[in-house]
Amino acid sequence: MKNQFLNSFEKWGHSRMFVRMFLVLVFAIEFQELKASSLVIEGAEAYSYKSTSEGDLQLYVWKPEDFKGGHKRAAAIFFHGGGFTQGNPTAFTPLCRYLAHRGMIAISVQYRLYPQVRIEGCLRDAKSAIRWVRTHSEEFKIDPERLAVGGDSAGGYLAAATGLIDGFEETNEDLSVSSHPNAFILLNPALVLADVEGKEIPRQKDQTPEMMRERLGGDPVILSPYHHIREGIPPMILMHGTEDTIVPFKLSEMFVSATKAAGNRCEFIPYPGREHTFFDINHSRKDFTSTTTEIDQFLTSLGYLKGSPNIEELMKSFKQ
């Protein structure tokens, strides 16, 4: 591709030196965009959890005000959405701030994006992040058996996949430390990535079997959370807008039905008339408040939080 680009410039009469300088600049900029970068997020501490050829990957930790207390706390780890091609850990800043305010350790994770890696590589990063948190549970005073994992859209896929799909682990890590979560928090997640016998699966035009296999980096059935539902998976809460045109609501209905049929706990909360990013505080403060309250009550039911939700108190400090 580079040679074709170079030849086309030369045909237009540009000098080879100019073209090579131009290409160096273009690919340098492209490399910087692809390289995993470090963000600075106010109120969060950044830690490198994984070194890759694209750079170190960061996760961002929010701690409660009384963090120095001796007891171990539950933790929540979040993966942002963005179709595996965009997005960053700032997406979950408001929810992480709230959960830390309520007494948990809250974490938002950076992972590599397509086409840096295929989606199976994103899953490897997600599992590495969970393993890193468990490995450092003493440092952060985390109870490693009370670790909830969540995300929206593509991040919801990653959260679910860490607990439903075996394998896709980095062999240079300590595999005696589990990368499986203890609970799920899923927002309009992509959970059905392969065909299901006897069911019509709504797809985007570019989601052909060939394209899905190329982007996933493997067999869609192997990488589809729906196809790994079984008895004994962790409890979950799943919220989805009924008018979502990016990840069809019908797919979450299918997933929830199969999950409950297998004997698992799944709290399913449809949001009538809402679209894909309905829960985002920048989209709707009302829906952010509602979904955060539901998450709080779910975590409280698991013993991860105590007391009643108090989101209204913290909302006053959020920028309009």
Phi, psi and omega in degrees: 000320179298320181294321178297318179298317180295315182296322180296322177294319182295325178295332179278001174095009179278150179286152179299322181296317180297316182297317181295321177297320180297315180296320178301317180294314181300311184286335175292317178295316180300319180296319180296324179291324182283331185294136178298122185252159179264125175265159169246115181246119182303130178089353181243150175259134182262138178224140174277123181252349184198137175257131179229171178294341177270355180126175179284142177261141185248152163233152189241128191244126172254130181247150175294159180298327181262035185304328184291353176298153190281342187282153178276145186243160170285159180227155175230130180246131183238145176241127184287161174270189180132021177064021181068005182243349182204178180103165179203172187295347179296341183303328184256015179304310182300316181292321178296319177300318181294313182295325175294320176302327180275352174117001179265165165271125183241138189223136175239135194247138170268135175224160180291153185243157174290135009263015172308313178222161170284171184297330176298331175289324175299319179296320177299319178296318180298317179293324177297321180296315179297316180298319180298317180297315179296320180298327182256024184297326178293318180300320183261006178056046180258138171280110185293350178261006175230069185238108177268144179233135183215175178175171178241143176055243177300323178292328175294323174301310182300317179301311181295319184295328180297331182260343184253332187251120178280161180085196181058041177258153175277120187290345179272005178260166179282096185286357173285345176266122187291144174254012181268137179279172177255349178198157180240142171234105190241129180239120184033057186278152174270109190237346182241098186254359181224165179297150178237124184302129177083003181232144177271123183254115178292134182227153168290159183300327183271005182265055175286159178305321181293316180294319179298317180297319182294315182289322181289325184085020180179187181294123180305326179297318180293330185256014180257115181305321181305322185283002179239013177296136181203170176292142173094010177282157184298156177296152183215157167240135182227123178240137186209137175283133184290340181256022179294122178258356178269307173242103186304136179304325182304326183290324175292323176302316178299315182296314182296317180300315180292324180295315179292323180297332179277000176091019183259155176278124178215111176271113185252121182235099175288146174245098185301134176077358183270151180259202194295315186253034187302329187278348184293132182300331178283345178268315181201112177295328179296313181287328173299314179299317182294312182292323179294322177296319178297318178297317179302312182295323177296313180294325177296321180296336179271353183086014180276334177229162176232155178084193183256154177301144177221046184298326182300324180297315182283331181302333181297334182271350179281142179292142178290000000 
